[in-house]
Amino acid sequence: MLVVDQVNKYYRKGGMFSRERQQVLNNINFQYNLGECLGIIGESGCGKSTLGRLLLGIEKPESGSILLHGEELVKKGTGKVAMSAVFQDYTSSINPFFTVEQAIMEALNMKPGKRKLKASKVDYYLQHVGLELSCRNKYPHELSGGQVQRVCIARAIATESPCILLDEAISSLDGSVQIQILELLKKLKDRDKLGYIFITHDIQSAAYLCNRVMIMRNGEIEEIVNIEHLKDVQSPYARKMLEMIMA
């Protein structure tokens, strides 16, 4: 279980020499059960991507704790976290000078084992995300956006992390490709029992993929609700968001 307890985050406001700070996350508390898909939704600037960076260990909170099975998510002395990620900007997620094979091997090399055995797994991960084996020796610029994002998903799976954080992972893709990637993520979730934290501004995508959604507003949690009870949200802000979609 992942437990986020009383997490607060501030950013400096008005330049690097300014003492003024703006609070972007305020007393964030929630639990995530490994294997589920938790959607974090809200408008731009609500703090959801900042929360994602804290979960990945890219940034640290000013106060509060993020614990996995009772231990700090960022392992002391290693800088390694227990969560892999797929980001919105797939063009900068992979080294442009790496082939697809090298990109996946980069993730596999994070784990102990023989290099030949790891290399033999590249084809497995390509097929697992619906890519042809001919993609193995191609560079990112030779692939479509949807194909590159599939490579990013394959790389995230290859780390064997207990949870994959998806930060607006489909929003940069064309509409039809978004649907294909959503279907792939759902297939992997159901088949491999993968767990996701799905950060998005799109409630419809969250409703398709997630078990629960956490609605954020102005750096705070408005409400956490199971998908089957999404129409019964209590907060006026959450109801307004749903009404805008269903109108």
ZAFI-299236 format. One line per 10 residues: number of its first residue (from 1); their letters; for each residue x, y, z negated of N, C-alpha, C. Coordinates in nm, 2 decimals. Each point is the difference from the previous one (the first is absolute). Example, Ala and Ser with C-alpha at 12.3 -4.5 7.8 and 13.67 -1.06 7.14 Angstrom:
1	AS	1.32/-0.57/-0.78/-0.09/0.12/0.00/0.09/0.12/0.00  -0.04/0.11/0.07/0.09/0.11/0.00/-0.08/0.11/-0.08;
% end
This chain:
1	MLVVDQVNKY	0.08/-0.12/0.00/-0.08/0.12/0.00/0.09/0.13/0.00  -0.04/0.09/0.08/0.06/0.13/0.00/-0.08/0.10/-0.08  0.07/0.07/-0.09/-0.07/0.09/-0.09/0.06/0.14/0.01  -0.08/0.10/0.04/0.04/0.14/0.01/-0.07/0.07/-0.12  0.09/0.05/-0.09/-0.05/0.05/-0.13/0.04/0.15/-0.02  -0.10/0.09/0.00/0.02/0.14/-0.03/0.11/0.06/0.08  0.00/-0.02/0.13/0.10/0.05/0.09/-0.03/0.15/0.04  0.10/0.08/-0.02/0.00/0.14/0.04/0.12/0.03/0.09  -0.03/0.09/0.10/0.11/0.04/0.09/-0.02/0.15/0.04  0.12/0.07/-0.01/0.00/0.14/0.04/0.10/0.02/0.11;
11	YRKGGMFSRE	-0.02/0.10/0.08/0.10/0.05/0.10/0.03/0.15/-0.03  0.12/0.03/0.03/0.04/0.14/-0.02/-0.07/0.09/0.10  -0.05/0.11/-0.04/-0.07/0.09/0.08/0.07/0.13/0.02  0.01/0.05/0.13/0.06/0.13/0.03/0.15/-0.01/0.02  0.06/-0.11/0.04/0.14/-0.01/0.03/0.08/-0.07/-0.11  0.12/-0.04/0.03/0.08/-0.09/-0.08/0.05/0.07/-0.13  0.00/0.13/-0.01/0.04/0.08/-0.12/-0.12/0.04/-0.08  -0.12/-0.03/0.04/-0.12/0.04/-0.07/-0.02/-0.09/-0.12  -0.05/0.05/-0.11/-0.04/-0.08/-0.12/-0.14/-0.04/0.01  -0.08/0.06/0.09/-0.14/-0.03/0.01/-0.02/-0.14/0.06;
21	RQQVLNNINF	-0.09/-0.08/-0.06/-0.02/-0.14/0.05/-0.15/-0.02/0.02  -0.03/-0.08/0.10/-0.14/-0.03/0.03/-0.02/-0.15/-0.02  -0.10/-0.03/-0.08/-0.03/-0.14/-0.03/-0.08/-0.06/0.12  0.05/-0.11/0.05/-0.06/-0.07/0.11/-0.07/-0.13/-0.04  0.04/-0.05/-0.11/-0.07/-0.12/-0.05/-0.02/0.02/-0.15  -0.13/-0.02/-0.04/-0.04/0.03/-0.14/-0.06/-0.12/-0.07  0.08/-0.06/-0.09/-0.05/-0.11/-0.09/-0.06/-0.11/0.08  0.08/-0.06/0.09/-0.05/-0.11/0.09/0.01/-0.13/-0.08  -0.11/-0.07/-0.01/-0.01/-0.13/-0.07/-0.08/-0.09/0.09  0.06/-0.12/0.03/-0.08/-0.11/0.06/0.08/-0.12/0.00;
31	QYNLGECLGI	-0.06/-0.11/0.03/0.06/-0.14/0.00/-0.02/-0.05/0.14  0.10/-0.07/0.05/-0.01/-0.07/0.13/0.03/-0.15/-0.03  -0.09/-0.08/0.05/0.02/-0.15/-0.02/0.07/-0.05/0.13  0.11/-0.07/-0.02/0.07/-0.05/0.12/-0.08/-0.09/0.08  0.00/0.02/0.13/-0.08/-0.08/0.10/-0.12/0.07/0.04  -0.04/0.11/-0.06/-0.12/0.08/0.04/0.05/0.11/0.10  -0.10/0.06/0.06/0.03/0.12/0.08/-0.07/0.12/-0.06  0.08/0.09/-0.05/-0.06/0.12/-0.07/0.02/0.12/0.10  -0.11/0.06/0.04/0.01/0.12/0.08/0.01/0.12/-0.08  0.09/0.09/0.03/0.02/0.13/-0.06/-0.04/0.11/0.11;
41	IGESGCGKST	-0.12/0.06/-0.02/-0.05/0.09/0.10/-0.02/0.14/-0.06  0.00/0.09/0.10/-0.02/0.14/-0.04/0.05/0.09/0.11  -0.04/0.13/-0.01/0.04/0.10/0.10/0.15/0.03/0.00  0.05/0.06/0.10/0.14/0.03/0.00/0.03/0.10/-0.11  0.12/-0.03/-0.07/0.04/0.08/-0.11/-0.06/-0.04/-0.14  -0.07/-0.11/0.00/-0.06/-0.04/-0.13/0.10/-0.08/-0.09  0.12/-0.03/0.06/0.10/-0.07/-0.08/0.02/-0.14/0.02  -0.07/-0.06/0.10/0.00/-0.14/0.02/0.14/-0.05/0.05  0.06/0.08/0.09/0.13/-0.04/0.06/0.11/0.02/-0.11  -0.01/0.10/-0.08/0.09/0.02/-0.11/-0.01/-0.12/-0.10;
51	LGRLLLGIEK	-0.11/-0.05/-0.03/-0.02/-0.12/-0.08/0.07/-0.12/0.07  -0.02/-0.01/0.13/0.07/-0.10/0.07/0.15/0.00/-0.01  0.06/0.12/0.00/0.14/0.01/-0.01/0.05/-0.04/-0.14  -0.08/0.03/-0.10/0.03/-0.05/-0.14/-0.01/-0.15/-0.01  -0.10/-0.06/0.06/-0.01/-0.14/0.00/0.12/-0.07/0.07  0.05/0.06/0.10/0.12/-0.05/0.07/0.13/0.03/-0.07  0.00/0.08/-0.10/0.12/0.04/-0.06/0.08/0.11/0.07  -0.06/0.06/0.11/0.07/0.10/0.07/0.01/0.13/-0.09  -0.10/0.02/-0.08/0.00/0.11/-0.10/-0.04/-0.06/-0.13  0.03/0.08/-0.11/-0.03/-0.04/-0.13/-0.11/0.10/-0.06;
61	PESGSILLHG	-0.08/-0.06/-0.09/-0.10/0.09/-0.06/0.07/0.08/-0.12  -0.06/0.12/-0.03/0.05/0.08/-0.11/-0.03/-0.07/-0.13  -0.12/-0.07/-0.01/-0.04/-0.07/-0.12/-0.09/-0.11/0.05  -0.01/-0.10/-0.10/-0.09/-0.12/0.03/0.09/-0.11/0.05  -0.06/-0.11/0.02/0.07/-0.13/0.04/-0.07/-0.07/0.11  0.08/-0.07/0.08/-0.05/-0.09/0.11/0.07/-0.14/-0.03  -0.08/-0.09/-0.04/0.05/-0.13/-0.05/-0.06/-0.12/0.09  0.09/-0.09/0.03/-0.04/-0.12/0.07/0.03/-0.12/-0.09  -0.11/-0.07/-0.04/0.02/-0.11/-0.10/0.07/0.05/-0.12  -0.03/0.12/-0.04/0.06/0.05/-0.13/0.14/0.06/0.01;
71	EELVKKGTGK	0.05/0.00/0.13/0.14/0.05/0.01/-0.01/0.12/0.10  0.10/0.09/-0.01/0.01/0.11/0.09/0.00/-0.05/0.15  -0.08/0.07/0.08/-0.01/-0.04/0.14/0.14/0.02/0.07  0.07/0.11/-0.03/0.13/0.02/0.06/0.10/-0.07/-0.10  0.07/-0.10/0.05/0.08/-0.08/-0.08/0.13/0.08/-0.03  0.02/0.02/-0.13/0.12/0.08/-0.05/0.13/-0.06/0.05  0.08/0.09/0.05/0.14/-0.03/0.04/0.00/-0.05/0.15  -0.11/-0.03/0.06/0.00/-0.05/0.14/-0.06/0.10/0.10  -0.10/0.08/-0.05/-0.07/0.09/0.09/-0.10/-0.07/0.09  -0.02/-0.14/-0.02/-0.09/-0.07/0.08/-0.14/-0.01/-0.07;
81	VAMSAVFQDY	-0.10/0.00/0.09/-0.14/0.00/-0.05/-0.06/-0.13/0.05  -0.11/-0.03/-0.07/-0.07/-0.13/0.03/-0.10/0.02/0.11  0.00/0.10/0.08/-0.10/0.03/0.09/0.06/0.05/0.14  -0.05/-0.06/0.11/0.05/0.05/0.13/-0.10/0.09/0.05  0.03/0.07/0.12/-0.09/0.10/0.05/0.00/0.01/0.15  -0.12/0.04/0.05/-0.02/0.04/0.14/-0.05/0.14/0.00  0.07/0.09/0.07/-0.03/0.14/0.00/-0.08/0.04/0.13  -0.05/0.13/-0.01/-0.07/0.05/0.11/0.09/0.02/0.12  0.12/0.06/-0.02/0.09/0.03/0.12/0.08/-0.12/0.03  -0.05/-0.08/0.09/0.08/-0.12/0.03/0.12/0.03/0.08;
91	TSSINPFFTV	0.00/0.12/0.07/0.12/0.03/0.08/0.12/0.03/-0.08  -0.01/0.04/-0.13/0.11/0.02/-0.08/0.02/-0.11/-0.11  -0.08/-0.10/0.01/0.01/-0.11/-0.10/0.10/-0.10/0.04  0.04/-0.01/0.12/0.10/-0.10/0.05/0.11/0.08/0.06  0.12/-0.05/-0.03/0.12/0.06/0.06/-0.01/-0.01/0.16  0.00/0.11/0.07/-0.02/-0.01/0.15/0.11/-0.08/0.07  0.12/-0.02/-0.07/0.11/-0.08/0.06/-0.01/-0.14/-0.04  -0.10/-0.04/-0.07/-0.02/-0.14/-0.04/-0.09/-0.07/0.10  0.03/-0.12/0.03/-0.10/-0.08/0.08/-0.11/-0.05/-0.10  -0.11/-0.06/0.05/-0.10/-0.05/-0.09/0.06/-0.11/-0.09;
101	EQAIMEALNM	0.08/-0.08/0.05/0.07/-0.11/-0.08/0.08/0.07/-0.11  0.08/0.10/0.03/0.08/0.06/-0.11/-0.09/0.07/-0.10  -0.11/0.06/0.04/-0.09/0.07/-0.10/-0.06/-0.10/-0.10  -0.04/-0.12/0.05/-0.05/-0.10/-0.09/0.11/-0.07/-0.08  0.11/-0.01/0.06/0.12/-0.06/-0.07/0.04/0.09/-0.12  -0.02/0.13/0.02/0.03/0.10/-0.11/-0.08/-0.04/-0.12  -0.12/-0.03/0.02/-0.09/-0.04/-0.12/0.04/-0.13/-0.05  0.03/-0.10/0.09/0.03/-0.13/-0.05/0.13/0.00/-0.07  0.10/0.08/0.03/0.13/0.01/-0.06/-0.01/0.05/-0.15  -0.12/0.05/-0.03/-0.01/0.05/-0.14/-0.02/-0.12/-0.10;
111	KPGKRKLKAS	-0.02/-0.12/0.06/-0.02/-0.12/-0.08/0.12/-0.09/0.01  0.03/-0.08/-0.10/0.12/-0.09/0.01/-0.03/-0.11/0.10  0.10/-0.06/0.06/-0.02/-0.11/0.09/0.10/0.01/0.12  0.01/-0.10/0.08/0.09/-0.01/0.11/-0.06/0.08/0.12  0.09/0.07/0.07/-0.04/0.09/0.11/-0.06/-0.08/0.11  0.05/-0.12/0.03/-0.06/-0.08/0.11/-0.15/-0.03/-0.03  -0.02/-0.04/-0.12/-0.13/-0.04/-0.04/-0.10/0.12/0.01  0.05/0.12/-0.04/-0.08/0.12/0.00/-0.03/0.04/0.15  0.10/-0.01/0.09/-0.02/0.03/0.14/-0.10/-0.09/0.06  -0.01/-0.12/-0.05/-0.10/-0.10/0.06/-0.14/0.04/-0.04;
121	KVDYYLQHVG	-0.02/0.09/-0.10/-0.13/0.04/-0.05/-0.05/0.12/0.08  0.08/0.06/0.08/-0.04/0.12/0.08/-0.12/-0.03/0.09  0.02/-0.11/0.07/-0.11/-0.04/0.09/-0.13/-0.03/-0.07  0.01/-0.06/-0.12/-0.12/-0.03/-0.08/-0.07/0.13/-0.03  0.07/0.10/-0.05/-0.06/0.13/-0.04/-0.06/0.07/0.12  0.07/-0.01/0.12/-0.06/0.06/0.12/-0.13/-0.06/0.04  -0.01/-0.13/0.00/-0.12/-0.07/0.03/-0.11/0.03/-0.10  0.05/0.01/-0.13/-0.10/0.02/-0.11/-0.08/0.13/0.01  0.07/0.10/0.07/-0.07/0.13/0.01/-0.05/0.02/0.15  0.00/-0.10/0.08/-0.06/0.00/0.13/0.09/0.06/0.11;
131	LELSCRNKYP	0.13/-0.01/-0.02/0.09/0.05/0.10/0.07/-0.11/0.08  0.02/0.02/0.12/0.07/-0.10/0.09/0.15/-0.01/-0.04  0.05/-0.11/0.02/0.15/-0.02/-0.04/0.09/0.08/0.09  -0.05/0.04/0.12/0.08/0.08/0.09/0.03/0.14/-0.06  -0.08/0.04/-0.11/0.03/0.13/-0.07/0.13/-0.01/-0.08  0.05/-0.11/-0.03/0.11/-0.02/-0.09/0.12/0.09/0.03  0.04/0.01/0.12/0.12/0.07/0.04/-0.03/0.14/0.06  -0.13/0.05/-0.02/-0.03/0.13/0.04/0.02/0.11/-0.11  0.02/0.12/0.05/0.01/0.11/-0.09/-0.13/0.07/-0.02  -0.02/0.08/-0.11/-0.13/0.06/-0.03/-0.06/0.08/0.12;
141	HELSGGQVQR	0.09/0.07/0.07/-0.05/0.09/0.11/-0.05/-0.08/0.12  0.02/-0.13/0.00/-0.04/-0.09/0.11/-0.14/-0.06/-0.04  -0.05/0.03/-0.12/-0.13/-0.06/-0.04/-0.10/0.11/-0.01  -0.13/-0.04/0.00/-0.11/0.09/-0.03/-0.01/0.03/-0.15  -0.07/0.10/-0.03/-0.02/0.04/-0.14/-0.06/-0.11/-0.09  -0.10/-0.07/0.06/-0.05/-0.11/-0.07/0.09/-0.12/-0.03  0.09/-0.02/0.10/0.10/-0.11/-0.01/0.10/0.04/-0.11  0.05/0.13/0.00/0.10/0.04/-0.10/-0.06/-0.01/-0.14  -0.13/0.03/-0.01/-0.06/-0.01/-0.13/-0.02/-0.15/-0.05  -0.02/-0.09/0.10/0.00/-0.14/-0.03/0.14/-0.04/-0.05;
151	VCIARAIATE	0.11/0.05/0.06/0.13/-0.03/-0.04/0.02/0.05/-0.15  -0.05/0.12/-0.03/0.01/0.05/-0.13/-0.08/-0.09/-0.10  -0.11/-0.05/0.04/-0.07/-0.10/-0.09/0.07/-0.12/-0.02  0.06/-0.06/0.11/0.08/-0.12/-0.01/0.12/0.02/-0.09  0.06/0.11/0.00/0.11/0.03/-0.08/-0.04/0.01/-0.15  -0.12/0.06/-0.02/-0.05/0.01/-0.14/-0.03/-0.14/-0.06  -0.06/-0.08/0.09/-0.03/-0.14/-0.05/0.12/-0.08/-0.02  0.11/0.03/0.07/0.12/-0.08/-0.01/0.07/0.02/-0.13  -0.03/0.11/-0.07/0.06/0.02/-0.13/-0.06/-0.09/-0.11  -0.12/-0.06/0.03/-0.07/-0.08/-0.09/-0.04/0.08/-0.13;
161	SPCILLDEAI	-0.02/0.12/0.02/-0.05/0.08/-0.12/-0.14/-0.04/-0.04  -0.03/0.01/-0.12/-0.14/-0.03/-0.05/-0.11/0.09/0.05  0.04/0.12/0.05/-0.09/0.10/0.04/0.06/0.08/0.11  -0.08/0.04/0.10/0.05/0.09/0.11/-0.08/0.13/-0.01  0.07/0.11/-0.01/-0.06/0.13/0.00/-0.02/0.05/0.14  -0.12/0.03/0.04/-0.03/0.05/0.14/-0.04/0.15/-0.01  0.10/0.09/0.03/-0.03/0.14/-0.01/-0.04/0.06/0.13  -0.13/0.01/0.02/-0.06/0.05/0.13/0.06/-0.08/0.12  0.01/-0.13/-0.02/0.07/-0.08/0.09/-0.07/-0.01/0.14  -0.12/0.04/0.01/-0.07/-0.01/0.13/-0.04/0.13/0.06;
171	SSLDGSVQIQ	0.02/0.11/-0.07/-0.05/0.13/0.04/0.07/0.06/0.12  0.12/-0.04/0.03/0.07/0.05/0.11/-0.02/-0.08/0.13  -0.08/-0.10/-0.01/-0.03/-0.09/0.12/-0.13/0.04/0.07  -0.01/-0.04/0.13/-0.12/0.02/0.07/-0.11/-0.08/-0.06  -0.13/0.05/0.02/-0.11/-0.07/-0.06/-0.01/-0.15/0.02  0.01/-0.05/0.12/-0.01/-0.14/0.02/0.12/-0.08/-0.06  0.11/0.07/-0.01/0.12/-0.07/-0.06/-0.02/0.00/-0.16  -0.06/0.11/-0.05/-0.03/0.00/-0.14/-0.08/-0.12/-0.04  -0.11/-0.03/0.08/-0.08/-0.12/-0.03/0.08/-0.13/0.01  0.09/-0.01/0.09/0.08/-0.12/0.02/0.09/-0.02/-0.13;
181	ILELLKKLKD	0.06/0.11/-0.04/0.09/-0.01/-0.12/-0.08/-0.03/-0.13  -0.12/0.06/-0.01/-0.09/-0.03/-0.11/-0.03/-0.15/-0.01  -0.04/-0.05/0.12/-0.03/-0.14/0.01/0.11/-0.09/-0.04  0.12/0.04/0.05/0.12/-0.07/-0.04/0.03/0.00/-0.15  -0.01/0.11/-0.06/0.02/0.02/-0.14/-0.10/-0.09/-0.08  -0.13/0.00/0.05/-0.10/-0.08/-0.07/0.03/-0.15/0.01  0.04/-0.04/0.12/0.04/-0.14/0.03/0.11/-0.04/-0.09  0.10/0.08/-0.01/0.12/-0.03/-0.09/-0.04/-0.01/-0.15  -0.09/0.10/-0.04/-0.05/0.00/-0.13/-0.08/-0.13/-0.04  -0.08/-0.04/0.09/-0.09/-0.12/-0.02/0.08/-0.13/0.01;
191	RDKLGYIFIT	0.09/0.00/0.10/0.08/-0.13/0.03/0.11/-0.02/-0.10  0.08/0.11/-0.03/0.12/-0.01/-0.08/-0.02/0.05/-0.14  -0.12/0.04/-0.03/-0.03/0.06/-0.14/0.09/0.12/-0.03  0.03/0.08/0.10/0.07/0.12/-0.02/-0.07/0.10/-0.07  0.07/0.08/-0.08/-0.07/0.11/-0.08/0.05/0.13/0.07  -0.09/0.10/0.00/0.03/0.13/0.06/-0.05/0.11/-0.10  0.08/0.11/0.01/-0.05/0.13/-0.05/-0.01/0.08/0.12  -0.12/0.03/0.04/-0.03/0.06/0.13/-0.04/0.15/-0.01  0.10/0.09/0.02/-0.02/0.14/-0.01/-0.06/0.06/0.13  -0.11/0.06/0.00/-0.07/0.05/0.12/-0.09/0.11/-0.03;
201	HDIQSAAYLC	-0.04/0.08/0.10/-0.10/0.10/-0.01/-0.13/-0.05/0.06  0.00/-0.12/0.05/-0.11/-0.06/0.08/-0.07/-0.10/-0.09  -0.12/0.04/-0.05/-0.08/-0.09/-0.08/-0.04/-0.13/0.07  -0.03/0.02/0.13/-0.05/-0.12/0.08/0.11/-0.11/0.01  0.12/0.04/0.02/0.11/-0.09/0.01/0.02/-0.07/-0.14  -0.01/0.08/-0.10/0.02/-0.05/-0.14/-0.11/-0.10/-0.03  -0.13/0.03/0.04/-0.11/-0.09/-0.03/0.02/-0.13/0.08  0.06/0.00/0.12/0.02/-0.12/0.08/0.11/-0.09/-0.07  0.10/0.06/-0.06/0.11/-0.08/-0.04/0.01/-0.03/-0.15  -0.05/0.09/-0.08/0.02/0.00/-0.14/-0.10/-0.07/-0.09;
211	NRVMIMRNGE	0.04/-0.04/-0.12/-0.09/-0.05/-0.10/-0.05/0.11/-0.09  0.09/0.10/-0.02/-0.04/0.11/-0.08/0.05/0.13/0.06  -0.06/0.11/-0.03/0.06/0.13/0.04/0.01/0.09/-0.12  0.11/0.08/0.00/0.02/0.10/-0.10/0.00/0.13/0.07  -0.10/0.08/-0.03/-0.02/0.13/0.06/0.07/0.11/-0.08  0.09/0.08/0.07/0.08/0.10/-0.06/-0.04/0.14/0.05  0.01/0.09/-0.09/-0.03/0.14/0.03/0.09/0.09/-0.09  0.07/0.10/0.07/0.09/0.09/-0.07/0.09/-0.06/-0.11  0.06/-0.11/0.04/0.10/-0.07/-0.09/-0.06/-0.08/-0.11  -0.13/-0.02/0.00/-0.07/-0.08/-0.10/-0.08/-0.11/0.06;
221	IEEIVNIEHL	-0.03/-0.10/-0.08/-0.09/-0.11/0.05/-0.14/0.04/-0.03  -0.08/0.01/0.11/-0.14/0.03/-0.02/-0.08/-0.13/-0.04  0.03/-0.11/0.06/-0.07/-0.12/-0.02/0.06/-0.12/0.06  -0.01/-0.12/-0.07/0.05/-0.12/0.06/-0.13/-0.09/0.01  -0.02/-0.06/0.12/-0.12/-0.07/0.02/0.02/-0.13/0.09  -0.06/-0.11/-0.03/0.00/-0.11/0.09/-0.07/0.03/0.13  0.05/-0.06/0.11/-0.05/0.03/0.13/-0.15/-0.03/0.01  -0.05/-0.10/-0.06/-0.14/-0.04/0.01/-0.09/0.11/-0.07  0.06/0.08/-0.09/-0.07/0.10/-0.07/0.03/0.14/0.05  0.06/0.01/0.12/0.05/0.13/0.05/-0.11/0.10/0.01;
231	KDVQSPYARK	-0.12/-0.05/0.04/-0.11/0.09/0.02/-0.06/0.05/-0.13  0.05/-0.06/-0.11/-0.05/0.04/-0.13/0.10/0.09/-0.08  0.09/0.06/0.07/0.10/0.09/-0.07/-0.08/0.10/-0.08  0.07/0.04/-0.12/-0.07/0.09/-0.09/0.05/0.15/0.02  0.12/0.02/0.03/0.05/0.14/0.01/-0.06/0.07/0.12  -0.04/0.13/-0.02/-0.05/0.08/0.11/0.09/0.01/0.12  0.13/0.01/-0.03/0.10/0.01/0.11/0.00/-0.13/0.08  0.00/-0.11/-0.06/0.00/-0.13/0.07/-0.12/-0.02/0.08  -0.12/0.04/-0.05/-0.12/-0.01/0.07/0.00/0.09/0.12  0.06/0.12/-0.01/0.01/0.09/0.11/0.08/-0.05/0.11;
241	MLEMIMA	0.11/-0.07/-0.03/0.09/-0.06/0.10/-0.07/-0.11/0.08  -0.08/-0.08/-0.07/-0.08/-0.11/0.06/-0.11/0.06/0.09  -0.06/0.11/-0.05/-0.11/0.06/0.08/0.06/0.06/0.13  0.12/0.05/0.00/0.06/0.06/0.12/0.02/-0.11/0.11  0.04/-0.12/-0.05/0.03/-0.11/0.09/-0.13/-0.06/0.06  -0.10/-0.01/-0.08/-0.13/-0.06/0.04/-0.09/0.09/0.07  0.03/0.13/0.00/-0.09/0.10/0.06/-0.01/-0.02/0.15;
% end
